[in-house]
């Protein structure tokens, strides 16, 4: 047996890896290796399928079973994908005129239910786009985060409909802020989107084992779905 790095034949056994395959050590250069490694790259078609499955209510373990990849590789792939997902909305150019948004908060958690992470969302009533997203606590800081996530055109011109949560009153400009109850139907669209989000993002299902263990991935999964929704599901933004 030759060392794959230096070609030396001074090789000794050096235990086994996690799946029981014997490892070897080159005494000349210190390289550790296995004989006849079975490593292979993941096909692009498989990655594209995984990208689609991440938009459905399927846990990572289920995606691994469907696609045949290892859970470890899938976790690394998901970590990288969510880390590269933009944290700002992408919307169509708006013409001059009145804009109307509906805002609401969605409860979620990371690791345990005591670690609450509220998803603040803003929904354009006319274009059906998600135009604002912030994930954090339900305090005034959360309302401020949602306000800052809105594109400038909405902060300058939009009329905002919210529930009676006091944090909105402290942040949203009074002349263009409307507080309403659910019975009015003025926030029914954003509430309906909240249901869609829970049905499509497995991490937001209240009673399941697919909840997030890492805040960065929790945030990334929500943003990943929002970008997909704005790009493909919203009727006015289809290409």
ABEGO torsion letter per residue (X at the ends): XBBAAAGBABBBBBEBBAAGBBBBBBAAAGBBBBBGBABBBBBAAAAAAAAAAAABBBBAAAAAAAAGBBAAAAAAAAAAAAAABBABBBBBBBBBEBBBBBBBBBBBBBGBAABBBBBBBBBBAAAGBBABBBBBBABAAAAAAAAAABBAAAAAABBBBBBABAAAAAABBAAABBBBBAAAGAAAAAAAAAAAAAAABAAABABBAABBABAAAAAAAAAAAAAAAAAAABAAABX
